[in-house]
């Protein structure tokens, strides 16, 4: 077995930055998913009350937040595909 070569300071900073970025992406994705869930629940409530205008608006907002969450998740998936 060969010992692992220690990372240079630049490599350590890059690795730390990428890790911080991945963590931030996960947290942001989670926030977007929470917002999406809130708007999906609101849409269901509006539709149940017969308010199709606000139901549709809430549904579109939920879909927008889902899209943003998927973008954050895709950024992490791309990193893992390329580097792990």
N, C-alpha and C positions, 0 to 999 in steps of 0.2 A: 504494500500500500504506500502511496505517496501522500505526504501531508498536503492539505489544501493550501494553495497560495493565498496569503492574506490580501484582502482588498486594499487598493490604494485609497487615499483620502477622497479623491474625486469619485471613485466607484462607490465608496461608502455614502457620500452625499447624494449621488444619483439614486442609489438603492433606497435611501431614506426618503428622498423626494417622491420616488415612484410609490413607495409604500404609503406615504401620507396621501398621495393623490388617489390611490385605490381605496383607502379608508374613506376619504371625502366622497368619492363616487358612490360607495355603498350607502353612506349616510344620506346623501342627496336622493338616491334612488328610493330609499325607505321613506323619506319625507314626501316624495312625489306619490308613492303608492298609498300612503296614509291620506293624502289629499284626494286621490282618485276614489278611495273607498268612501270617504265622506260625501263626495259628489254623487257617487253611485247610489248611496243610501238616500240622499236628498232627492235624486231623480225618481227612485222607487216611491218615496212618499208623495211627491208631486203627482206622479202618474196615478197612484192609488186614490188621490183626492180629485182626480179628473182634470188636473191642471197640466195639460200636455205641452204648453208653451214653456213653462218653467222646467218641466220634466225633461224636455228636449235640450234646453240650455244646460241643465245640470249634467245630463248625459254627455254632451259635447265637452264640457269642462273635464269630466272624469276621463274621457278618452284622451284629451290633451295631456293630462297628468300621467296617464299610463304611457303615452308615447315618450314623454320626457324621462320617465323611469327606465324604459327600455333602452333609451340612448345611453344613460349612465351605466346600465348593466352591460351594454355592448362595448363600451369603452374598457371595462374590466375584462370582458371575455377576449377582446382583441389583445390586450396586454398578455393575458395568460397563454393565448394561442402562440404568440410570438416569443415569449420569454420563459415559459415554464415547461 
